[in-house]
Amino acid sequence: MSRQPGNDVPPDALDAIEDDDEAVDALDTAAEIDFDLDAGAGAIQAGTAVIRRFWTTLPTSPGVYRMFDAKGDVLYVGKAKNLKNRVGSYARGQAHTNRIARMIAETASMEFVTTATETEALLLEANLIKQLKPRFNVLMRDDKSLPYILLTADSDAPQLVKHRGARRRAGHYYGPFASVWAVNRTVNALQRAFLLRSCSDSYFENRTRPCLLYQIKRCSGPCTNEISVEDYAGLAAEARGFLSGKSNAVKERMAAEMQAASDAWEFEKAARYRDRIAALAAIQGVQGVNTQGIEEADVFALDEQAGQFCIEVFFFRNWQNWGNRAYFPKADRSMSPAEVLASFLAQFYDDKPAPRLVLVSHEIDEAELLAAALSTKSETRVEIHCPKRAERKNLVEYAARNAREALGRRLADTASQGKLLAALGTSFGLAAPPRRIEVYDNSHIMGTNAVGAMIVAGPTGFMKTHYRTFTIKSEEVKPGDDYGMMREVLQRRFARLVKEHPRSAQEAGAAPAGGPMEPEPAPDPADSDAFPAWPDLVLIDGGRGQLEAARKALDEIGVAGVPLVGIAKGRDRDAGRETFFVPGQAPFRLPPRDPTLYFVQRLRDEAHRFAIGAHRAKRKREMVKNPLDEIPGVGPTRKRALLHHFGTVKAIQRAALEDLAKAPGVNAATARAIYDFFHADA
C-alpha cells in the first residue's frame, strides 16, 4: 500500500495518457446531480492536485485504489487494469460528470494495492466495497448471508441441517435458498423422505433411547442403532442424489421398493415408502416456476423507477426454483442499469460460490472479466449471459416483472412512510419530519440479565443494521432500577455519538435536552441518501419517570436539542390508550384511530420485541455457561477433551494436578492453570 504523495506534475503530462478500457468507469455517465461546478472549482482543483501527486509514482500494473476525504472516510473504491492510466483520468481536471467532480473535490488522500491480474483486482474491489461501504460506490443494502442445506460428512451418521455463514464444516452444501422458510420446509420434507437426523452431535452421542422424531417417523434412529451404519449411509446417499439433481432416479427406486414390499405383502413397509415418495413430491410440487432445460442458474433482473433500483434474484437448482429475493442497492441515479448490475454481481458473490450459469437482464461491459473472477472463486467455469430468446429469456422477463412489482411496492411503502413521519413530526411539534427515530427500552427479570435496546426507524422503515443492544454494566444501578438502566443506556449511546459524530453549536442548538424541539438540520442535498447519525426524535418506552431519567442523562454529557418523548402505556396496558410525555408540555393522547398512533405503537412494539429477544439470548448464554470457559488457554477442543476424560465439571474441579496433566491435549502449564482456577481460595 502507498499513501505518500509524490511530486507535482504539469497538467499537459496527464493529457498525454492513453485511454484504455478502464478509463471509462461506472461513474463516468451522464449525471443529474445538482453540483455547482463554478462554486466548487477551488475544491476540484485541490482534489485534482492531490490525485496528481499520487499519479507520478503509480505503476502500470493492475490494482485497486481508494479515495479518502479529509476525515479519513473512504469515498470510493475502484479497480484498474492499469493503475497509472486509471488514476490519471481523474487528474485531467476536465470532462468530468457532476458526480465525479464532487468526488474529486472531496478527495484528500489515496491508497493503492497492486495485484497480479485484473481478476484479482476485481475480487479485491468487491470485498473492500462490502467492508468499507464507500459513499460513491454501488452498495448492497441487504448483504445478509443466504441459507443453505448442509448434509455433514464428519461422522458415521450424517446430519441434515440448515446452515448460514462460512462453510467451514465438512459436508455437502445445497443452495442458496431465498428464505429461511424455504429451507425449513425443505428440511422437514427431506426428514420425512430420508429419515436423516437433525440433532446436534452432542445430543446424538448421549442418547440412550430414540427421541420423539424416531417415534413420529422423522428419523431412522442412528443414535441408538435402530438402523445399521450401512443402511443409514444408504439413506444419506439417496438424499445427496436427490439434492444433486437425481431426483427422478431416487423416486423411481423408491417406487420400485414400494411395489416390491407390496408384492411381498409387507404393507407397512410399502406405506413407509409411499409416505417418503409423497414427501419428495411435496418438495418438487410447490415450486412456482421450474425450468425444463436449465439445471443450475441464478437469474438477475434490474428495474429502475424514480431514481431507485431493484434487483430481483431467482435461484434455480436441480431444475427447481429455490426461491427469489429482492435487493435494493444504493446507487446514484446517473449510473446506467448495466453498471449497477455489474457492481452488484461482484459484491453478491463475494461470500458465496456462483452457479455454472448466471443470467442477467442487461448486457454487462466486463462480463468476461467478471465471469473469470467468479470461475476462480468457484473453481468451476461460470458463464454470464444476457439471453435474447427461448426459455432463458422467459426466466429473465419473469424476474424483471417481479423486480418491477417489488420496486413499485417499495416506492408506495416509502411514500406512506413519509406521510407517517410528517404526521409524527406535526403531532410532537417538530419543525420538520424526522429522518431518524430512535426508540429505547429495557428488559430484565427481577434485575437479572438486564439489557437495554435501541431500534432505529427512517424513511424506508426499520433500519435493522443500526439496532444496538446494551448490557447493563454499572455497579451503581441496583437490580430492577429501570430508571438507572435507562440513564446508563442513554449516557453510553450519546457519549459515543458525541465522540464519533460531533455536532457544531448551531446543529446542537442552545436549548437543553428536552427543551424546544429542533431537529437536526437537513443534510446536504448532494448526499440526500445519507442516513443521519444523530436522531431527530427519541422515543422512550416509559412514562414521566423514564423521560426524566433520559433528560438527566443527556444533560450530564452536555447534549442539547434532541427531542425526547415518553410513551406511557394506558390503563391496564391497553393499546390505544397511550399517554405521551413531552418536556415542557402537558401530557396528551392521540385520537384512538389516528394512523400516527398506530405508527408509534409499531415503533414501541418493535423496541419491546428487540429488547426481549436480547434479554432471552443473554439469559440462555448464562444458563449454559461453563466455568471452563473462563480459564485462559482452555478453548472448545480442550474443554471437550476434559469433559470426555472426567465426565463432569465437578470431577474436573476435584481432580488432582497430576490427573489433570494426564488428560488428552492438556500440558503441564494448562493443567496448572485449571488447578489454580478451581483452588484459588485454598
C-alpha positions as CSV (number, residue, x, y, z in Angstrom):
1,M,0.0,0.0,0.0
2,S,1.0,3.6,-0.6
3,R,-0.3,6.8,0.9
4,Q,2.7,9.0,0.3
5,P,2.2,12.0,-2.1
6,G,4.5,12.3,-5.0
7,N,5.7,15.4,-6.7
8,D,3.5,17.8,-8.7
9,V,3.5,17.2,-12.4
10,P,2.4,19.5,-15.2
11,P,-1.1,19.1,-16.4
12,D,-0.1,18.6,-20.0
13,A,1.7,15.4,-19.0
14,L,-1.6,13.9,-17.9
15,D,-3.3,14.9,-21.1
16,A,-1.0,12.6,-23.0
17,I,-2.3,9.5,-21.2
18,E,-3.8,6.9,-23.5
19,D,-7.4,5.8,-22.5
20,D,-7.9,2.1,-22.1
21,D,-11.0,0.0,-21.2
22,E,-10.6,1.1,-17.6
23,A,-10.7,4.8,-18.4
24,V,-14.5,4.7,-18.6
25,D,-15.7,3.8,-15.1
26,A,-19.1,3.1,-13.7
27,L,-19.3,6.6,-12.5
28,D,-18.5,8.2,-15.9
29,T,-22.1,8.6,-17.0
30,A,-24.4,11.5,-17.5
31,A,-25.2,12.8,-14.1
32,E,-28.2,14.9,-13.0
33,I,-27.0,15.8,-9.5
34,D,-27.1,19.5,-8.7
35,F,-23.5,20.4,-8.0
36,D,-22.3,24.0,-8.7
37,L,-19.1,23.4,-10.6
38,D,-18.2,27.1,-10.6
39,A,-18.7,27.4,-6.8
40,G,-16.7,24.2,-6.3
41,A,-13.9,25.0,-8.7
42,G,-11.4,25.6,-6.0
43,A,-12.2,22.3,-4.2
44,I,-12.0,20.4,-7.5
45,Q,-8.6,21.9,-8.2
46,A,-7.4,21.0,-4.7
47,G,-8.6,17.4,-5.2
48,T,-7.0,17.2,-8.6
49,A,-3.7,18.4,-7.2
50,V,-3.9,15.6,-4.6
51,I,-4.5,13.0,-7.3
52,R,-1.7,14.3,-9.4
53,R,0.8,13.9,-6.6
54,F,0.0,10.2,-6.3
55,W,-0.1,9.7,-10.1
56,T,3.6,10.3,-10.6
57,T,4.7,7.2,-8.6
58,L,2.0,4.8,-9.7
59,P,2.9,1.6,-11.6
60,T,1.2,0.4,-14.8
61,S,0.1,-2.9,-13.2
62,P,-3.4,-3.9,-12.2
63,G,-4.7,-3.0,-8.8
64,V,-7.3,-1.3,-6.5
65,Y,-7.4,2.3,-5.5
66,R,-9.2,4.1,-2.7
67,M,-10.1,7.8,-2.3
68,F,-10.4,9.3,1.2
69,D,-11.8,12.6,2.4
70,A,-10.3,14.9,4.9
71,K,-11.8,12.9,7.8
72,G,-10.3,9.7,6.6
73,D,-13.6,8.2,5.4
74,V,-13.4,6.2,2.2
75,L,-15.2,7.9,-0.7
76,Y,-14.7,5.4,-3.5
77,V,-13.1,2.1,-4.2
78,G,-12.2,1.2,-7.8
79,K,-10.2,-1.3,-9.7
80,A,-7.9,-0.8,-12.7
81,K,-6.2,-2.8,-15.3
82,N,-3.6,-0.1,-15.4
83,L,-3.4,2.0,-12.2
84,K,-1.5,4.9,-13.7
85,N,-3.9,5.3,-16.6
86,R,-7.0,5.0,-14.5
87,V,-6.0,7.4,-11.8
88,G,-4.6,9.8,-14.4
89,S,-8.1,10.0,-15.9
90,Y,-9.3,11.7,-12.7
91,A,-6.5,14.2,-12.7
92,R,-7.1,15.8,-16.0
93,G,-9.5,18.3,-14.4
94,Q,-12.0,18.4,-17.3
95,A,-14.8,16.4,-18.9
96,H,-16.0,15.0,-15.6
97,T,-19.6,14.4,-14.6
98,N,-21.0,16.3,-11.7
99,R,-20.8,13.1,-9.6
100,I,-17.1,12.6,-10.3
101,A,-16.4,16.3,-9.8
102,R,-17.9,16.1,-6.4
103,M,-15.9,13.0,-5.5
104,I,-12.7,14.6,-6.7
105,A,-13.4,17.8,-4.8
106,E,-13.7,15.8,-1.5
107,T,-10.5,13.7,-2.1
108,A,-7.8,14.4,0.4
109,S,-5.7,11.2,0.1
110,M,-5.5,7.9,-1.7
111,E,-4.3,4.4,-1.1
112,F,-3.3,1.7,-3.6
113,V,-2.9,-2.1,-3.7
114,T,-1.3,-3.7,-6.7
115,T,-2.4,-7.2,-7.8
116,A,-1.1,-9.8,-10.2
117,T,-4.1,-9.8,-12.5
118,E,-7.2,-7.7,-13.2
119,T,-9.3,-10.6,-12.0
120,E,-7.7,-10.4,-8.6
121,A,-8.3,-6.6,-8.6
122,L,-12.0,-7.2,-9.3
123,L,-12.3,-9.6,-6.4
124,L,-10.5,-7.4,-4.0
125,E,-12.6,-4.4,-5.1
126,A,-15.8,-6.2,-4.3
127,N,-14.5,-7.3,-0.9
128,L,-13.4,-3.8,0.0
129,I,-16.7,-2.2,-1.1
130,K,-18.7,-4.6,1.2
131,Q,-16.4,-3.9,4.1
132,L,-15.9,-0.1,3.8
133,K,-19.3,0.9,2.2
134,P,-17.9,4.0,0.3
135,R,-20.4,6.7,-0.5
136,F,-19.8,6.8,-4.2
137,N,-20.0,3.1,-4.9
138,V,-23.0,0.9,-5.6
139,L,-23.8,-0.6,-2.2
140,M,-25.8,-3.7,-1.3
141,R,-28.3,-2.6,1.4
142,D,-29.0,-6.2,2.4
143,D,-25.9,-8.4,2.4
144,K,-27.2,-10.9,4.9
145,S,-25.9,-14.4,4.1
146,L,-28.3,-16.7,2.4
147,P,-29.3,-20.0,4.0
148,Y,-28.1,-23.4,2.7
149,I,-28.9,-27.1,3.5
150,L,-25.9,-28.9,4.9
151,L,-25.5,-32.7,4.8
152,T,-22.5,-33.2,7.0
153,A,-19.6,-35.6,6.3
154,D,-17.7,-35.6,9.6
155,S,-19.4,-38.6,11.3
156,D,-20.8,-42.0,10.5
157,A,-24.3,-40.7,10.8
158,P,-24.5,-37.6,8.6
159,Q,-26.6,-34.7,9.9
160,L,-29.1,-32.8,7.8
161,V,-29.3,-29.1,9.0
162,K,-29.9,-25.6,7.9
163,H,-26.7,-23.6,7.6
164,R,-25.7,-19.9,7.3
165,G,-22.3,-18.2,7.2
166,A,-18.9,-19.6,6.5
167,R,-18.7,-23.1,5.0
168,R,-16.1,-24.5,7.3
169,R,-17.7,-27.8,8.3
170,A,-17.0,-30.8,6.2
171,G,-20.0,-31.8,4.1
172,H,-22.2,-31.2,1.1
173,Y,-23.9,-27.7,0.8
174,Y,-27.0,-27.2,-1.2
175,G,-28.4,-23.8,-2.1
176,P,-28.7,-21.0,-1.7
177,F,-32.3,-20.7,-0.8
178,A,-34.1,-17.3,-0.9
179,S,-35.6,-17.6,2.6
180,V,-35.3,-19.5,5.9
181,W,-38.9,-20.6,5.4
182,A,-37.9,-22.4,2.2
183,V,-35.0,-24.1,3.9
184,N,-37.1,-25.2,6.9
185,R,-39.9,-26.5,4.6
186,T,-37.4,-28.5,2.5
187,V,-35.5,-29.9,5.5
188,N,-38.8,-31.1,7.1
189,A,-39.8,-32.8,3.9
190,L,-36.3,-34.4,3.5
191,Q,-36.5,-35.7,7.0
192,R,-39.8,-37.5,6.2
193,A,-38.4,-38.8,2.9
194,F,-34.9,-39.9,4.0
195,L,-35.2,-40.2,7.8
196,L,-31.9,-38.4,8.5
197,R,-31.1,-37.0,11.9
198,S,-31.2,-33.2,12.5
199,C,-29.9,-33.3,16.2
200,S,-26.6,-31.9,17.2
201,D,-23.6,-34.1,17.7
202,S,-23.6,-33.8,21.5
203,Y,-27.3,-34.7,21.6
204,F,-26.7,-37.6,19.2
205,E,-23.7,-39.0,21.2
206,N,-25.5,-39.0,24.6
207,R,-28.8,-40.7,23.6
208,T,-29.8,-43.9,25.4
209,R,-33.1,-44.3,23.7
210,P,-34.7,-43.0,20.5
211,C,-36.2,-39.5,20.6
212,L,-39.6,-38.3,19.5
213,L,-38.6,-37.8,15.9
214,Y,-38.0,-41.5,15.7
215,Q,-41.4,-42.2,17.1
216,I,-43.2,-40.0,14.5
217,K,-41.1,-41.5,11.7
218,R,-39.0,-38.4,11.0
219,C,-35.7,-40.1,11.9
220,S,-34.3,-43.6,11.5
221,G,-32.7,-43.6,15.0
222,P,-29.0,-44.0,14.3
223,C,-28.2,-42.7,17.8
224,T,-29.3,-46.0,19.4
225,N,-28.5,-48.3,16.5
226,E,-32.1,-48.7,15.4
227,I,-30.6,-48.7,11.9
228,S,-27.2,-50.1,10.9
229,V,-24.4,-47.8,9.8
230,E,-24.5,-49.2,6.3
231,D,-28.3,-48.7,5.9
232,Y,-28.0,-45.2,7.2
233,A,-25.2,-44.4,4.8
234,G,-27.6,-45.6,2.0
235,L,-30.2,-43.1,3.2
236,A,-27.6,-40.3,3.2
237,A,-26.5,-41.3,-0.3
238,E,-30.1,-41.1,-1.6
239,A,-30.5,-37.7,0.0
240,R,-27.3,-36.5,-1.7
241,G,-28.5,-37.9,-5.0
242,F,-31.9,-36.2,-4.7
243,L,-30.3,-32.8,-3.8
244,S,-27.7,-33.2,-6.6
245,G,-30.3,-33.4,-9.3
246,K,-31.0,-37.1,-9.5
247,S,-34.5,-36.7,-8.0
248,N,-36.3,-38.8,-10.6
249,A,-33.9,-41.7,-10.2
250,V,-34.4,-41.6,-6.4
251,K,-38.2,-41.5,-6.7
252,E,-38.2,-44.4,-9.2
253,R,-36.0,-46.5,-6.9
254,M,-38.4,-45.8,-4.0
255,A,-41.4,-46.7,-6.2
256,A,-39.8,-50.0,-7.1
257,E,-39.1,-50.7,-3.4
258,M,-42.7,-49.9,-2.5
259,Q,-44.0,-52.2,-5.2
260,A,-41.7,-55.0,-4.1
261,A,-42.8,-54.6,-0.5
262,S,-46.4,-54.6,-1.6
263,D,-46.0,-57.7,-3.7
264,A,-44.4,-59.4,-0.6
265,W,-47.4,-58.4,1.5
266,E,-45.2,-56.1,3.6
267,F,-47.8,-53.4,3.6
268,E,-46.4,-51.3,6.5
269,K,-43.0,-51.1,4.7
270,A,-44.8,-50.2,1.5
271,A,-46.7,-47.5,3.3
272,R,-43.4,-46.0,4.6
273,Y,-42.1,-45.8,1.1
274,R,-45.4,-44.2,-0.1
275,D,-45.0,-41.5,2.6
276,R,-41.4,-40.9,1.6
277,I,-42.3,-40.5,-2.1
278,A,-45.1,-38.1,-1.1
279,A,-42.6,-36.0,0.8
280,L,-40.3,-35.8,-2.2
281,A,-43.3,-34.9,-4.4
282,A,-44.1,-32.1,-2.0
283,I,-40.7,-30.6,-2.4
284,Q,-41.0,-30.6,-6.2
285,G,-44.6,-29.7,-6.4
286,V,-44.7,-26.3,-4.5
287,Q,-42.3,-24.5,-6.8
288,G,-43.8,-21.5,-8.5
289,V,-41.7,-21.6,-11.7
290,N,-39.4,-24.5,-12.6
291,T,-37.1,-24.9,-15.6
292,Q,-37.1,-27.5,-18.3
293,G,-33.6,-27.1,-19.7
294,I,-31.6,-25.3,-17.0
295,E,-30.3,-27.4,-14.1
296,E,-28.5,-24.7,-12.2
297,A,-28.6,-20.9,-12.6
298,D,-29.1,-17.6,-10.9
299,V,-31.3,-15.1,-12.6
300,F,-30.7,-11.3,-12.0
301,A,-33.1,-8.7,-13.4
302,L,-32.9,-5.0,-12.6
303,D,-35.6,-2.4,-12.7
304,E,-35.3,1.4,-12.2
305,Q,-38.0,3.8,-11.2
306,A,-37.8,7.3,-9.7
307,G,-34.1,7.1,-9.4
308,Q,-34.2,3.9,-7.3
309,F,-33.0,0.4,-8.3
310,C,-34.4,-3.0,-7.6
311,I,-32.6,-6.3,-8.4
312,E,-34.7,-9.4,-8.3
313,V,-32.7,-12.7,-7.9
314,F,-34.1,-16.1,-8.6
315,F,-32.2,-19.3,-7.6
316,F,-32.7,-22.4,-9.7
317,R,-31.1,-25.7,-8.7
318,N,-31.7,-29.2,-9.9
319,W,-34.3,-27.9,-12.4
320,Q,-36.3,-26.4,-9.4
321,N,-37.0,-22.9,-8.3
322,W,-35.5,-22.5,-4.8
323,G,-37.0,-19.0,-4.3
324,N,-36.3,-15.4,-5.0
325,R,-35.3,-12.3,-3.2
326,A,-35.4,-8.6,-4.0
327,Y,-32.5,-6.3,-3.3
328,F,-32.5,-2.5,-3.3
329,P,-28.9,-1.4,-3.9
330,K,-27.8,2.2,-3.1
331,A,-26.6,3.8,-6.4
332,D,-26.5,7.2,-7.9
333,R,-29.3,7.8,-10.4
334,S,-26.7,8.8,-13.0
335,M,-25.4,5.3,-13.3
336,S,-26.8,3.1,-16.0
337,P,-28.6,-0.2,-15.1
338,A,-25.8,-2.3,-16.6
339,E,-23.2,-0.5,-14.4
340,V,-25.3,-1.0,-11.3
341,L,-25.9,-4.7,-12.1
342,A,-22.2,-5.4,-12.7
343,S,-21.1,-3.9,-9.4
344,F,-23.9,-5.7,-7.6
345,L,-22.9,-9.1,-9.0
346,A,-19.3,-8.7,-7.9
347,Q,-20.4,-7.9,-4.3
348,F,-23.2,-10.5,-4.3
349,Y,-20.8,-13.4,-5.0
350,D,-18.1,-12.1,-2.7
351,D,-19.0,-14.6,0.1
352,K,-20.8,-17.4,-1.9
353,P,-19.9,-19.6,-4.9
354,A,-21.6,-18.8,-8.2
355,P,-23.5,-21.4,-10.2
356,R,-22.4,-22.5,-13.6
357,L,-24.8,-20.1,-15.3
358,V,-25.7,-16.5,-14.4
359,L,-28.5,-14.9,-16.4
360,V,-28.8,-11.1,-16.4
361,S,-31.3,-8.6,-17.8
362,H,-28.7,-6.2,-19.1
363,E,-25.5,-6.5,-21.1
364,I,-22.5,-6.0,-18.9
365,D,-19.4,-4.4,-20.4
366,E,-17.0,-6.6,-18.4
367,A,-19.0,-9.8,-18.4
368,E,-16.0,-11.9,-19.4
369,L,-13.8,-10.4,-16.7
370,L,-16.5,-10.9,-14.1
371,A,-17.1,-14.5,-15.3
372,A,-13.4,-15.2,-15.0
373,A,-13.3,-13.9,-11.4
374,L,-16.3,-15.9,-10.4
375,S,-14.8,-19.0,-12.0
376,T,-11.7,-18.5,-10.0
377,K,-13.7,-18.3,-6.7
378,S,-16.0,-21.2,-7.5
379,E,-13.3,-23.4,-9.1
380,T,-15.6,-24.2,-11.9
381,R,-16.5,-22.5,-15.2
382,V,-19.1,-19.7,-14.8
383,E,-21.0,-18.2,-17.7
384,I,-22.6,-14.8,-17.6
385,H,-25.2,-14.5,-20.3
386,C,-27.9,-11.9,-21.3
387,P,-30.4,-14.1,-23.2
388,K,-32.3,-13.0,-26.2
389,R,-34.7,-15.9,-26.8
390,A,-36.2,-19.2,-25.6
391,E,-36.5,-20.3,-22.0
392,R,-33.7,-18.3,-20.7
393,K,-35.2,-15.1,-21.9
394,N,-38.6,-16.0,-20.4
395,L,-36.9,-16.6,-17.0
396,V,-35.2,-13.2,-17.1
397,E,-38.5,-11.5,-18.2
398,Y,-40.3,-13.2,-15.3
399,A,-37.6,-11.9,-12.9
400,A,-37.8,-8.4,-14.4
401,R,-41.6,-8.4,-13.8
402,N,-41.1,-9.3,-10.2
403,A,-38.4,-6.6,-9.8
404,R,-40.7,-4.0,-11.3
405,E,-43.5,-5.0,-8.9
406,A,-41.2,-5.2,-5.9
407,L,-39.9,-1.7,-6.6
408,G,-43.4,-0.3,-7.1
409,R,-44.4,-1.7,-3.7
410,R,-41.3,-0.2,-2.1
411,L,-42.0,3.2,-3.6
412,A,-45.6,3.0,-2.3
413,D,-44.4,2.0,1.1
414,T,-41.8,4.8,1.2
415,A,-44.5,7.3,0.3
416,S,-46.7,6.0,3.1
417,Q,-43.8,6.1,5.5
418,G,-43.1,9.7,4.5
419,K,-46.6,10.7,5.3
420,L,-46.4,8.9,8.7
421,L,-43.2,10.7,9.5
422,A,-44.6,14.0,8.6
423,A,-47.7,13.4,10.8
424,L,-45.5,12.2,13.6
425,G,-43.4,15.4,13.4
426,T,-46.6,17.5,13.5
427,S,-48.0,15.6,16.5
428,F,-44.9,16.1,18.5
429,G,-44.2,19.7,17.4
430,L,-41.1,19.1,15.3
431,A,-40.1,21.7,12.8
432,A,-39.7,19.1,10.1
433,P,-40.5,15.4,9.6
434,P,-37.9,13.2,11.4
435,R,-35.5,11.3,9.3
436,R,-34.1,9.2,12.1
437,I,-36.1,8.0,15.0
438,E,-34.5,6.1,17.9
439,V,-36.7,4.1,20.4
440,Y,-35.3,2.8,23.7
441,D,-36.5,0.0,26.0
442,N,-35.1,-2.2,28.8
443,S,-35.7,-5.9,29.6
444,H,-34.8,-8.0,32.6
445,I,-36.3,-10.4,35.1
446,M,-36.0,-9.1,38.7
447,G,-32.9,-7.2,37.6
448,T,-31.1,-10.3,36.3
449,N,-29.6,-10.4,32.8
450,A,-30.6,-6.8,32.3
451,V,-30.1,-5.3,28.8
452,G,-31.1,-2.1,27.1
453,A,-32.1,-2.0,23.4
454,M,-32.3,0.7,20.7
455,I,-34.2,0.3,17.5
456,V,-34.0,2.8,14.6
457,A,-36.6,3.8,12.0
458,G,-36.3,6.1,9.0
459,P,-37.9,6.9,5.7
460,T,-37.6,3.3,4.4
461,G,-38.9,1.7,7.6
462,F,-36.9,-0.1,10.3
463,M,-33.2,0.2,9.9
464,K,-32.1,-3.0,11.4
465,T,-28.4,-2.5,10.7
466,H,-28.5,0.4,13.2
467,Y,-30.1,-1.6,16.0
468,R,-28.0,-1.8,19.2
469,T,-28.1,-3.6,22.5
470,F,-26.5,-2.5,25.8
471,T,-25.5,-4.9,28.6
472,I,-26.1,-3.0,31.8
473,K,-22.7,-2.8,33.4
474,S,-22.8,0.0,36.1
475,E,-22.5,-1.3,39.7
476,E,-24.4,1.8,40.8
477,V,-27.6,0.6,39.0
478,K,-29.5,-1.6,41.5
479,P,-31.2,-4.7,40.2
480,G,-34.7,-3.7,38.9
481,D,-33.9,0.0,38.7
482,D,-35.5,0.8,35.4
483,Y,-34.7,4.5,35.6
484,G,-31.0,3.8,36.3
485,M,-30.8,1.4,33.4
486,M,-32.3,3.9,31.0
487,R,-29.9,6.6,32.3
488,E,-26.9,4.3,31.7
489,V,-28.1,3.3,28.2
490,L,-28.7,6.9,27.1
491,Q,-25.3,8.1,28.6
492,R,-23.4,5.4,26.8
493,R,-25.2,5.9,23.5
494,F,-24.9,9.7,23.3
495,A,-21.4,9.9,24.8
496,R,-20.2,7.7,21.9
497,L,-22.2,9.7,19.5
498,V,-20.6,13.0,20.6
499,K,-17.2,11.4,20.3
500,E,-17.7,9.8,16.8
501,H,-20.0,12.4,15.3
502,P,-19.6,15.8,17.0
503,R,-22.1,18.4,16.1
504,S,-21.5,22.2,15.7
505,A,-23.1,24.6,18.2
506,Q,-25.6,25.6,15.5
507,E,-26.6,21.9,14.9
508,A,-26.7,21.1,18.6
509,G,-28.9,24.2,19.4
510,A,-28.9,26.2,22.5
511,A,-31.9,24.6,24.1
512,P,-31.4,21.9,26.8
513,A,-32.3,18.3,26.1
514,G,-36.0,18.1,26.1
515,G,-36.5,21.8,25.6
516,P,-37.9,23.3,22.4
517,M,-37.8,20.6,19.8
518,E,-35.5,21.5,17.0
519,P,-34.5,18.5,14.8
520,E,-31.1,18.0,13.2
521,P,-30.7,20.3,10.1
522,A,-31.4,18.7,6.8
523,P,-28.3,17.1,5.2
524,D,-26.5,18.3,2.2
525,P,-28.8,17.7,-0.9
526,A,-25.8,16.3,-2.7
527,D,-25.8,13.5,-0.2
528,S,-29.5,13.0,0.2
529,D,-29.2,9.3,0.6
530,A,-27.0,9.6,3.7
531,F,-28.8,8.4,6.9
532,P,-28.1,10.8,9.8
533,A,-26.1,9.7,12.7
534,W,-28.0,11.9,15.2
535,P,-31.7,11.2,15.9
536,D,-34.3,13.8,15.1
537,L,-36.6,12.2,17.6
538,V,-36.0,9.9,20.6
539,L,-38.9,7.8,22.0
540,I,-38.7,6.3,25.5
541,D,-40.8,3.3,26.4
542,G,-42.0,4.6,29.7
543,G,-43.8,7.5,31.4
544,R,-42.7,10.7,33.2
545,G,-40.1,8.9,35.3
546,Q,-38.3,7.3,32.4
547,L,-38.4,10.5,30.4
548,E,-36.8,12.4,33.3
549,A,-34.1,9.8,33.6
550,A,-33.4,10.2,29.9
551,R,-33.3,14.0,30.1
552,K,-30.9,14.0,33.0
553,A,-28.6,11.5,31.2
554,L,-28.4,13.9,28.2
555,D,-27.8,16.9,30.4
556,E,-24.9,15.2,32.2
557,I,-23.0,14.7,28.9
558,G,-23.9,18.1,27.6
559,V,-26.2,17.0,24.7
560,A,-28.9,19.6,23.8
561,G,-31.5,19.9,21.2
562,V,-32.5,16.3,21.0
563,P,-36.3,15.9,21.1
564,L,-37.5,13.4,23.7
565,V,-40.9,11.8,24.1
566,G,-42.0,9.3,26.7
567,I,-44.7,6.7,25.9
568,A,-46.7,5.5,28.9
569,K,-48.9,2.5,28.4
570,G,-52.6,3.1,29.0
571,R,-54.7,1.8,31.9
572,D,-54.4,-2.0,32.1
573,R,-51.7,-1.6,29.4
574,D,-54.4,-1.3,26.7
575,A,-53.1,-0.4,23.3
576,G,-54.7,2.8,22.1
577,R,-54.7,4.5,25.4
578,E,-51.1,5.6,25.4
579,T,-50.2,8.9,27.1
580,F,-47.3,10.9,25.6
581,F,-45.0,13.0,27.8
582,V,-43.0,15.8,26.2
583,P,-40.8,18.1,28.3
584,G,-42.4,21.5,28.8
585,Q,-45.8,20.3,27.7
586,A,-48.8,18.8,29.4
587,P,-49.3,15.0,28.8
588,F,-51.6,14.3,25.9
589,R,-53.1,11.4,23.9
590,L,-53.6,10.9,20.2
591,P,-57.1,10.0,18.8
592,P,-57.8,6.3,19.1
593,R,-57.9,5.6,15.4
594,D,-55.2,8.0,14.4
595,P,-52.7,6.3,12.0
596,T,-49.9,8.2,13.8
597,L,-50.8,6.4,17.0
598,Y,-50.6,3.0,15.2
599,F,-47.2,4.0,13.8
600,V,-45.9,4.9,17.3
601,Q,-47.3,1.6,18.6
602,R,-45.4,-0.3,15.9
603,L,-42.2,1.5,16.9
604,R,-42.7,0.8,20.6
605,D,-43.6,-2.9,19.9
606,E,-40.5,-3.4,17.8
607,A,-38.3,-2.0,20.5
608,H,-40.0,-4.2,23.0
609,R,-39.6,-7.3,20.8
610,F,-35.9,-6.5,20.2
611,A,-35.2,-5.9,23.9
612,I,-36.9,-9.1,25.0
613,G,-35.0,-11.1,22.3
614,A,-31.7,-9.6,23.5
615,H,-32.6,-10.5,27.1
616,R,-33.6,-14.0,26.3
617,A,-30.4,-14.6,24.3
618,K,-28.3,-13.3,27.3
619,R,-30.2,-15.5,29.7
620,K,-29.7,-18.5,27.5
621,R,-26.0,-17.9,27.4
622,E,-25.8,-17.6,31.2
623,M,-27.8,-20.8,31.6
624,V,-25.3,-22.8,29.5
625,K,-22.2,-21.0,30.8
626,N,-19.4,-23.3,31.8
627,P,-16.7,-22.5,34.4
628,L,-14.1,-23.9,31.9
629,D,-14.9,-21.0,29.5
630,E,-13.3,-18.6,32.0
631,I,-9.9,-20.4,32.1
632,P,-7.2,-18.9,29.9
633,G,-5.8,-21.4,27.5
634,V,-8.8,-23.7,27.6
635,G,-10.7,-23.5,24.3
636,P,-13.5,-25.6,22.8
637,T,-11.2,-28.5,21.9
638,R,-9.6,-28.8,25.3
639,K,-12.9,-28.3,27.1
640,R,-14.4,-31.2,25.1
641,A,-11.4,-33.4,25.8
642,L,-11.6,-32.6,29.6
643,L,-15.3,-33.4,29.7
644,H,-14.8,-36.6,27.8
645,H,-12.0,-37.6,30.2
646,F,-13.5,-36.7,33.5
647,G,-17.2,-36.7,32.7
648,T,-18.4,-33.6,34.6
649,V,-17.1,-30.1,35.6
650,K,-17.3,-31.2,39.3
651,A,-15.0,-34.1,38.6
652,I,-12.5,-31.7,36.9
653,Q,-12.8,-29.4,39.9
654,R,-11.9,-32.3,42.3
655,A,-9.1,-33.7,40.2
656,A,-5.5,-33.6,41.4
657,L,-2.9,-31.7,39.4
658,E,-1.3,-34.9,38.2
659,D,-4.7,-36.3,37.0
660,L,-5.3,-33.1,35.0
661,A,-2.0,-33.3,33.3
662,K,-2.9,-36.8,32.1
663,A,-6.0,-35.6,30.2
664,P,-5.6,-35.7,26.4
665,G,-4.4,-32.4,24.9
666,V,-3.6,-30.9,28.3
667,N,0.0,-29.9,29.0
668,A,1.6,-29.1,32.4
669,A,1.0,-25.4,32.1
670,T,-2.6,-25.8,31.2
671,A,-3.1,-28.3,34.0
672,R,-1.6,-25.8,36.5
673,A,-3.9,-23.1,35.2
674,I,-7.0,-25.3,35.6
675,Y,-6.0,-26.4,39.0
676,D,-5.2,-22.9,40.2
677,F,-8.6,-21.6,38.9
678,F,-10.6,-24.1,41.0
679,H,-8.3,-23.8,44.0
680,A,-7.7,-20.1,44.2
681,D,-9.1,-19.8,47.7
682,A,-7.3,-22.9,49.0
